[in-house]
Amino acid sequence: MTTWPDNMPAPVLNRLIDAHLTIQLEQGGLAQLKAWQDIQWRALQGWLRTHTPWWADRLQAGDGWENPERLPVLNRHDLTQMVARHGAAPVPPHHGNVRKGNTSGSTGIAVNFFVSQFTQRMIDHAYAADNIRQGRSNLGLRAVVDARVKGNETPHLAVESDFMEGAGRILRRSFSDFTTAQHAQWLLEHRPRYLISYPGWLERLLDDAQANGWELPPLEQAMPYGAAVSPSLRRKAREILGAAVRDRYSCEECGPLAFQCPHSDDHYHVAMTNVRLETVDDEGRACPPGQPGKVLVTSLHQYATPLIRYDLGDIAALHPTCPGCGTGVQALSQLLGRRLFLLRLPDGTRKALRLVVRDWLACAPVKEYRVVQKTATSFEAEVVMDRPITIEEEDAIVDMLQDAISPQLTYAVRQVESLPQTTSHKRAEVFNLLES
């Protein structure tokens, strides 16, 4: 079989060109990026008005992107009903075949959606552009530990390296099929350059390795996904693995929304070739730069399930350019995550709870834990243990929560047999009933 440079299949050329032009657009500055976005937005809006009646009706409420607040916000419940009623929307001929996808349901609502081959190409190649942005080798060995690998009968499932596809060897295994000690040994045997997993699992691995004296191999980058990354995870990854944490902000319906700035842990470059992103306050007004608000996204290439001003349920602050590196691309900061998984204090501010396994174990031998906000001033810690919890342990947990949240609020502790998980085995450590 002939390969480069004698033969360059079209998919390979598409990936290289898409990734290269994404970086070039970012380097061209904000005005050029927004002009390109406007072209994509007009094409999407024109197609929906002509070919998708149920979206044409929604678009009648606005007069284009110049006044986005006049367009209705799309929430998960409305999207679920829309997909159930209409199925896949018509797509332009160059989009190719359409497949069905679904979200994990971590918000309490599992969303079905459809995506075309063209849309998937743009999503995949946005990630390829981030490999360039972050200085990653496409051919470096990657270890992936998540819940989507089922029933490992072998130590891992291997996807072999494909030079023409720009992909190195990938080793995948389920985090729930092995102990953290077994995972640590596996990583030591294979010594990947990059490790991809959930932030909570990564931090637990590092805590267990440090507590038990296990050796872990050095890594170039840890690439978490699926939840907010804590400062403690970044610190431990540097200290224990010698690795930089390179986070991405994404959702399954839209693909990548933002990628961590290569020069800052606090800022994320918006994936402006994939989405248009807004932040609004509780009244739906655009937030000033740097002020946290609700994240709304418009997927520029998603025609099979259009997503326009889609409310992800997340909180973040939007900046016109990146404060971390000065690049002329929109950036996010204070990326707190889902409103459903944040605490809301009596003054209206939202707060991420920064407690790790070690904090809970200092109070009691808990196996699982979750903090539920029941009212504006009351919280309940749900814990799973192998034996009944003692009064002293309950008091210790209450003291910990008072220190972490506020001493002026009310706390209770309840022992339960198990905690709910989504189909992907992601579990929220905070659940806010005020936002559900």
C-alpha positions as CSV (number, residue, x, y, z in Angstrom):
1,M,0.0,0.0,0.0
2,T,1.4,3.4,-1.0
3,T,1.4,6.1,1.6
4,W,2.8,9.6,2.0
5,P,4.2,11.3,0.0
6,D,3.1,9.2,-3.0
7,N,-0.6,9.0,-1.9
8,M,-2.7,11.3,0.2
9,P,-6.3,10.0,0.7
10,A,-8.9,12.8,0.9
11,P,-9.7,12.2,4.7
12,V,-6.1,12.7,5.5
13,L,-5.9,15.9,3.5
14,N,-9.1,17.2,5.1
15,R,-7.7,16.6,8.6
16,L,-4.4,18.4,7.8
17,I,-6.1,21.3,6.1
18,D,-8.9,21.7,8.7
19,A,-6.4,21.7,11.6
20,H,-4.0,24.0,9.9
21,L,-6.7,26.5,8.9
22,T,-8.1,26.5,12.4
23,I,-4.8,27.6,13.8
24,Q,-4.3,30.1,11.0
25,L,-7.7,31.7,11.7
26,E,-6.9,31.9,15.4
27,Q,-3.6,33.6,14.6
28,G,-5.4,36.0,12.3
29,G,-7.2,37.7,15.2
30,L,-10.7,38.1,16.6
31,A,-12.1,40.2,13.7
32,Q,-11.2,37.5,11.1
33,L,-12.6,34.7,13.3
34,K,-15.9,36.6,13.8
35,A,-16.2,37.3,10.1
36,W,-15.7,33.6,9.3
37,Q,-18.3,32.7,12.0
38,D,-20.8,35.1,10.4
39,I,-20.4,33.2,7.1
40,Q,-21.1,29.9,8.8
41,W,-24.0,31.4,10.8
42,R,-25.7,32.8,7.7
43,A,-25.4,29.5,5.9
44,L,-26.9,27.6,8.9
45,Q,-29.7,30.1,9.4
46,G,-30.5,30.1,5.7
47,W,-30.6,26.3,5.4
48,L,-32.9,26.0,8.5
49,R,-35.3,28.7,7.3
50,T,-35.7,26.8,4.0
51,H,-35.5,23.1,5.0
52,T,-36.4,22.7,8.6
53,P,-39.9,24.1,9.4
54,W,-39.7,23.6,13.2
55,W,-36.5,25.6,13.3
56,A,-37.7,28.2,10.8
57,D,-40.5,29.0,13.3
58,R,-38.0,29.5,16.2
59,L,-35.8,31.7,14.0
60,Q,-38.7,34.1,13.2
61,A,-38.3,35.4,16.7
62,G,-34.9,37.0,15.8
63,D,-33.5,39.1,13.1
64,G,-30.1,37.5,12.7
65,W,-27.1,37.2,15.0
66,E,-26.8,41.0,15.5
67,N,-29.5,40.7,18.2
68,P,-29.1,37.2,19.6
69,E,-31.1,38.0,22.7
70,R,-34.2,38.0,20.5
71,L,-33.7,34.3,19.6
72,P,-35.1,31.9,22.1
73,V,-32.8,29.9,24.4
74,L,-32.8,26.2,23.7
75,N,-32.8,24.0,26.9
76,R,-32.3,20.3,27.3
77,H,-35.9,19.6,27.8
78,D,-37.0,21.4,24.7
79,L,-34.2,19.7,22.7
80,T,-35.3,16.3,23.9
81,Q,-38.9,16.9,22.9
82,M,-37.8,18.3,19.5
83,V,-35.7,15.3,18.7
84,A,-38.4,12.9,19.8
85,R,-41.0,14.6,17.7
86,H,-39.0,15.3,14.5
87,G,-35.9,13.0,14.5
88,A,-33.0,14.1,12.4
89,A,-33.3,17.3,10.5
90,P,-32.4,17.5,6.8
91,V,-28.8,18.2,6.1
92,P,-27.0,19.6,3.0
93,P,-25.8,17.0,0.5
94,H,-22.1,17.4,1.4
95,H,-22.8,16.4,5.0
96,G,-23.1,12.7,4.1
97,N,-24.7,10.1,6.3
98,V,-26.3,10.9,9.7
99,R,-25.9,8.8,12.8
100,K,-27.6,8.9,16.2
101,G,-25.8,9.8,19.4
102,N,-26.8,10.3,23.0
103,T,-25.4,12.0,26.2
104,S,-24.6,10.3,29.4
105,G,-27.5,11.9,31.3
106,S,-25.2,13.3,34.0
107,T,-27.6,16.3,34.3
108,G,-30.6,14.1,34.9
109,I,-31.8,14.3,31.3
110,A,-30.2,12.0,28.7
111,V,-30.3,13.8,25.3
112,N,-30.5,12.0,22.0
113,F,-29.2,13.8,19.0
114,F,-28.0,13.3,15.4
115,V,-24.7,14.1,13.7
116,S,-23.6,14.0,10.1
117,Q,-20.3,12.8,8.7
118,F,-19.3,16.4,7.9
119,T,-20.2,17.6,11.4
120,Q,-18.2,14.8,12.9
121,R,-15.2,15.7,10.7
122,M,-15.2,19.3,11.9
123,I,-15.5,18.1,15.6
124,D,-12.6,15.6,15.1
125,H,-10.4,18.1,13.4
126,A,-11.0,20.7,16.0
127,Y,-9.3,18.2,18.4
128,A,-6.6,17.7,15.8
129,A,-5.9,21.4,15.8
130,D,-5.6,21.3,19.6
131,N,-2.8,18.7,19.3
132,I,-0.9,21.4,17.3
133,R,-1.8,24.1,19.8
134,Q,-0.6,22.1,22.8
135,G,2.5,20.7,21.1
136,R,1.4,17.1,21.4
137,S,2.7,14.4,19.1
138,N,0.0,12.7,17.1
139,L,1.9,9.5,17.3
140,G,2.7,9.5,21.0
141,L,1.3,6.5,23.0
142,R,-2.0,7.4,24.8
143,A,-3.6,5.6,27.7
144,V,-7.4,6.1,28.0
145,V,-9.1,5.0,31.3
146,D,-12.9,5.6,31.3
147,A,-16.3,3.9,31.6
148,R,-16.9,3.4,27.9
149,V,-14.7,0.3,27.7
150,K,-16.8,-2.6,28.9
151,G,-15.8,-6.0,30.2
152,N,-12.1,-6.0,29.8
153,E,-11.0,-9.7,29.5
154,T,-7.5,-8.5,28.7
155,P,-5.5,-5.8,30.4
156,H,-6.6,-3.3,27.7
157,L,-8.0,-2.8,24.2
158,A,-5.4,-1.6,21.8
159,V,-5.9,0.6,18.7
160,E,-2.8,0.3,16.7
161,S,-0.9,3.3,15.3
162,D,-1.9,4.6,11.9
163,F,0.6,7.1,10.5
164,M,-1.7,8.2,7.7
165,E,-4.5,8.9,10.1
166,G,-2.1,10.9,12.3
167,A,-2.9,8.6,15.3
168,G,-0.5,6.9,17.6
169,R,-1.2,3.7,19.5
170,I,-4.0,4.0,22.0
171,L,-4.5,1.6,25.0
172,R,-8.0,1.7,26.5
173,R,-9.4,0.1,29.6
174,S,-12.3,0.6,32.0
175,F,-11.5,2.2,35.3
176,S,-14.2,0.1,37.1
177,D,-12.7,-3.3,36.0
178,F,-9.4,-2.8,37.9
179,T,-8.2,-1.4,41.2
180,T,-6.2,1.8,41.3
181,A,-3.2,-0.4,42.3
182,Q,-3.7,-2.4,39.1
183,H,-4.0,0.7,37.0
184,A,-0.8,2.1,38.5
185,Q,1.1,-1.1,37.6
186,W,-0.4,-1.0,34.1
187,L,0.7,2.5,33.5
188,L,4.2,1.7,34.8
189,E,4.4,-1.2,32.4
190,H,3.3,0.7,29.3
191,R,4.6,4.3,30.1
192,P,2.3,6.3,27.9
193,R,3.1,9.9,27.0
194,Y,-0.5,11.0,27.5
195,L,-3.2,9.9,30.0
196,I,-6.9,10.6,29.3
197,S,-9.6,10.1,32.0
198,Y,-12.1,11.7,34.3
199,P,-10.6,14.3,36.7
200,G,-12.1,12.6,39.7
201,W,-10.5,9.3,38.8
202,L,-7.1,10.9,38.0
203,E,-7.0,12.6,41.4
204,R,-8.0,9.4,43.2
205,L,-5.2,7.5,41.4
206,L,-2.7,10.1,42.4
207,D,-3.9,10.2,46.0
208,D,-3.7,6.4,46.3
209,A,-0.3,6.3,44.7
210,Q,1.0,8.9,47.1
211,A,-0.6,7.3,50.2
212,N,0.7,3.8,49.3
213,G,4.1,4.7,47.8
214,W,3.3,3.3,44.4
215,E,5.6,4.3,41.5
216,L,3.9,6.0,38.6
217,P,5.7,6.8,35.2
218,P,6.3,10.3,34.1
219,L,3.9,11.8,31.6
220,E,4.0,14.7,29.2
221,Q,0.3,15.6,29.6
222,A,-2.8,14.5,31.6
223,M,-5.9,15.2,29.5
224,P,-9.0,15.1,31.7
225,Y,-12.5,15.5,30.4
226,G,-16.1,15.3,31.6
227,A,-15.9,17.5,34.7
228,A,-14.2,20.6,36.1
229,V,-10.5,20.3,36.9
230,S,-9.5,21.3,40.5
231,P,-6.3,23.2,41.3
232,S,-5.3,20.3,43.5
233,L,-5.3,17.9,40.5
234,R,-3.1,20.2,38.5
235,R,-0.6,20.5,41.4
236,K,-0.5,16.7,42.0
237,A,-0.1,15.9,38.3
238,R,3.0,18.3,38.3
239,E,4.4,16.9,41.5
240,I,3.8,13.2,41.0
241,L,3.8,12.7,37.2
242,G,5.8,15.8,36.1
243,A,2.8,16.3,33.7
244,A,1.0,19.4,32.6
245,V,-2.8,19.1,32.8
246,R,-4.3,20.1,29.5
247,D,-8.1,20.3,29.9
248,R,-10.8,20.6,27.3
249,Y,-14.4,21.9,27.7
250,S,-16.8,20.0,25.6
251,C,-20.3,18.4,25.4
252,E,-21.3,15.4,23.5
253,E,-24.0,17.2,21.4
254,C,-21.7,20.0,20.1
255,G,-18.1,18.6,20.5
256,P,-15.3,20.9,21.7
257,L,-16.3,24.2,23.1
258,A,-13.0,25.5,24.5
259,F,-9.4,24.2,24.9
260,Q,-7.1,25.2,27.7
261,C,-4.7,28.0,26.9
262,P,-1.2,26.5,26.4
263,H,0.2,29.2,28.7
264,S,-2.4,29.5,31.4
265,D,-4.2,27.1,33.8
266,D,-7.0,29.6,34.2
267,H,-8.1,30.4,30.7
268,Y,-9.6,28.4,27.8
269,H,-9.6,29.4,24.1
270,V,-13.1,29.1,22.7
271,A,-13.3,26.7,19.8
272,M,-14.5,29.5,17.5
273,T,-14.3,27.4,14.4
274,N,-16.8,25.0,16.0
275,V,-19.2,27.1,18.1
276,R,-20.4,30.6,18.8
277,L,-20.5,31.1,22.5
278,E,-22.3,33.6,24.8
279,T,-22.6,34.2,28.5
280,V,-25.8,35.7,29.9
281,D,-27.1,36.6,33.3
282,D,-30.3,35.1,35.0
283,E,-32.4,37.7,33.0
284,G,-30.9,36.6,29.7
285,R,-28.8,39.8,29.2
286,A,-25.2,39.5,27.9
287,C,-22.7,39.5,30.7
288,P,-19.9,42.1,30.7
289,P,-16.4,40.6,29.9
290,G,-15.0,38.6,32.8
291,Q,-18.3,38.3,34.6
292,P,-19.6,34.7,35.1
293,G,-22.9,33.8,33.5
294,K,-24.8,31.0,31.9
295,V,-23.1,29.5,28.9
296,L,-25.1,29.4,25.6
297,V,-23.6,27.8,22.5
298,T,-24.5,27.7,18.9
299,S,-23.0,24.8,17.0
300,L,-21.9,26.2,13.6
301,H,-21.8,22.8,11.8
302,Q,-24.6,20.9,13.5
303,Y,-27.4,20.7,11.0
304,A,-28.9,17.2,11.8
305,T,-29.8,18.4,15.3
306,P,-29.5,22.2,15.3
307,L,-28.3,23.7,18.5
308,I,-28.8,27.5,18.6
309,R,-28.3,29.4,21.9
310,Y,-28.3,26.0,23.6
311,D,-28.2,26.3,27.4
312,L,-25.7,23.7,28.7
313,G,-26.4,24.5,32.3
314,D,-22.8,25.6,32.8
315,I,-21.3,28.8,34.4
316,A,-18.3,30.6,33.0
317,A,-16.9,34.0,32.3
318,L,-16.2,35.1,28.7
319,H,-13.3,37.4,27.5
320,P,-13.0,39.0,24.1
321,T,-9.3,37.9,23.9
322,C,-7.3,35.5,26.0
323,P,-5.9,37.2,29.2
324,G,-3.5,34.3,29.7
325,C,-1.5,34.6,26.5
326,G,-2.9,37.7,24.6
327,T,-4.1,35.6,21.6
328,G,-6.9,37.3,19.7
329,V,-9.4,34.5,20.3
330,Q,-12.3,34.6,22.8
331,A,-11.5,32.9,26.0
332,L,-13.3,31.5,29.1
333,S,-12.3,31.7,32.7
334,Q,-14.0,30.7,36.0
335,L,-15.2,27.6,34.3
336,L,-17.1,26.3,37.3
337,G,-19.1,23.6,35.4
338,R,-22.8,22.7,35.7
339,R,-25.1,24.9,37.7
340,L,-26.7,21.6,38.9
341,F,-23.4,20.6,40.4
342,L,-22.5,23.9,42.1
343,L,-23.5,25.3,45.5
344,R,-25.6,28.4,45.5
345,L,-24.9,30.7,48.5
346,P,-27.6,32.9,50.0
347,D,-26.2,36.0,48.3
348,G,-26.7,34.3,44.9
349,T,-23.1,33.5,44.1
350,R,-22.3,30.0,42.9
351,K,-19.4,28.0,44.3
352,A,-17.6,24.8,43.4
353,L,-17.0,22.5,46.4
354,R,-13.2,21.8,46.5
355,L,-13.0,18.7,48.7
356,V,-11.1,15.6,47.7
357,V,-11.1,12.0,49.0
358,R,-8.4,12.7,51.6
359,D,-10.6,15.4,53.2
360,W,-13.5,12.9,53.6
361,L,-11.3,10.1,54.8
362,A,-9.9,12.3,57.5
363,C,-13.5,12.4,58.9
364,A,-14.7,8.8,58.3
365,P,-13.9,5.7,56.2
366,V,-16.3,6.7,53.5
367,K,-16.4,4.8,50.2
368,E,-18.6,7.3,48.3
369,Y,-19.9,10.7,49.1
370,R,-22.1,13.5,47.8
371,V,-23.3,16.9,49.1
372,V,-26.9,17.8,48.3
373,Q,-28.1,21.4,48.5
374,K,-31.7,21.2,49.7
375,T,-32.6,24.8,50.3
376,A,-30.7,28.1,50.1
377,T,-29.3,27.5,53.6
378,S,-29.4,23.8,54.1
379,F,-27.1,21.0,52.9
380,E,-27.0,17.2,53.4
381,A,-23.9,15.0,53.0
382,E,-24.8,11.5,51.7
383,V,-22.1,8.9,52.5
384,V,-21.6,5.2,51.8
385,M,-19.7,3.2,54.4
386,D,-19.1,-0.5,55.2
387,R,-20.3,0.0,58.8
388,P,-22.7,2.4,60.6
389,I,-21.3,6.0,60.9
390,T,-20.6,7.3,64.4
391,I,-21.8,10.6,65.9
392,E,-18.2,11.7,66.1
393,E,-17.7,11.0,62.4
394,E,-20.9,12.9,61.5
395,D,-19.7,15.9,63.6
396,A,-16.3,15.8,61.8
397,I,-18.0,15.9,58.4
398,V,-20.2,18.8,59.5
399,D,-17.1,20.7,60.7
400,M,-15.4,20.0,57.3
401,L,-18.4,21.4,55.4
402,Q,-18.6,24.4,57.6
403,D,-15.0,25.2,56.8
404,A,-15.4,24.5,53.1
405,I,-18.7,26.3,52.5
406,S,-19.8,28.6,55.3
407,P,-20.3,28.3,59.1
408,Q,-23.5,30.2,58.9
409,L,-25.4,27.5,57.1
410,T,-27.1,24.3,58.2
411,Y,-25.6,20.8,57.6
412,A,-26.8,17.2,58.1
413,V,-25.2,13.8,57.4
414,R,-27.1,10.8,56.0
415,Q,-25.7,7.3,55.5
416,V,-27.0,5.6,52.3
417,E,-26.4,2.2,50.7
418,S,-25.4,3.7,47.3
419,L,-25.3,6.9,45.3
420,P,-26.8,7.4,41.8
421,Q,-24.6,7.2,38.7
422,T,-25.2,7.9,35.1
423,T,-24.8,5.2,32.4
424,S,-21.2,6.4,31.9
425,H,-20.5,5.9,35.6
426,K,-19.9,9.6,36.2
427,R,-21.0,10.7,39.6
428,A,-21.6,14.3,40.8
429,E,-20.1,15.1,44.1
430,V,-22.5,18.0,44.5
431,F,-26.2,18.0,43.5
432,N,-28.2,21.2,43.8
433,L,-31.9,20.7,44.1
434,L,-32.5,24.4,43.6
435,E,-31.2,24.1,40.0
436,S,-32.8,20.7,39.2
